[in-house]
Amino acid sequence: MAEEHVVYVGNKPVMNYVLAALTQFNEGASEVVIKARGKAISRAVDVAEIVRNRFMPNVTVKSINIDTEELDSEGRRVNVSTIEIALEKQAS
């Protein structure tokens, strides 16, 4: 899958990421992956639900992957949870 169809969720307002996902769908992407880690995971879930329920009812959740990444933070190892939500546009 092309890397440009990925929305990385961080600390910005939820609607910024919703707009990014909608833009990619409107530009012809059939699938968009929403990625987040740590405290941004709940925001990523919100983005997926807002895209599906409020703006594009023909988009479904293709897959959800959860994982743990090990990061080095100030000399010590820290485990951080990650999520990838793949949204797929159905033919209408």
N, C-alpha and C positions, 0 to 999 in steps of 0.2 A: 504494500500500500504506500502511496506517495506521502512523504513526510509533511507536505504543505496542508494536508487535511487533518491537522492536529491542532486542538485548542488547549494550551497549557493554562490551567487555572491557578491564580495566585491570590493577591490581597485586594485587587480592584473590585468595584461593585459587580454584582452578579450580572446585571444587564450588559456590561461591557463584553462578557464572554458569550452571552446569549446572542448578541449582535454579531460577534465574530463567527459563531457557528452558523447562524442564519445566512450570513454573507457567503460562506463557503458553499452551503447548499444551493443558494441562488446563482452562484457562479458555475454550477454544474456538477459539483461533487455528489456522488451517490452515497458516500459514507464519510462521516466525520468522527474522529476520536477525541474525547474529552479526557485530558489527563490531569491528575492532581496528586499531591502528597501532603501528608501531615494534616494540619488544621484546615487546609483548603479542600479536603475531601467532601465535606458537607456542602460546600459551595458548588463543587462540580456536580453533585447529585441535583442540586437546585437548578443548575444550568440545564441539565438534561431534561428535567421535568418541565421546566418553563418552555423549552423549545418544543417538546412533544405536546404538551397540553394547551398552551396558549397560542402558539404561532403555527406549528406545522403538525397537524394531526396525522398526516401520512408518514411520519417518521416513527420508526420503532427502535427499540433497544436490541441490537444484534448480539452483543456480548458485554459482560462485565468481568474484568480481571482485577483481582486484588493481590498485592504482593507486599514484601517488606524489603526496603533498601537499607544497606548499612553505610552510614556516612561517617566521615571523620570530622568531628567538631571540637576544635580547641584541643587537639591531641587525644581525644577519646572517641571510641566508637559509639554511634548512636543509631538505633533502629528507627526507621521512619516508614510508616505505612504508605502505600501508593494505590491508586485506583485508575483504571482505564475503562471508560464507558464508550463503546462503539455504537453510534447511532446510524441507522440505515434508512434512506429515503425509499419508500415503496412506490412502485409505478402507479400513477393515478389516472 
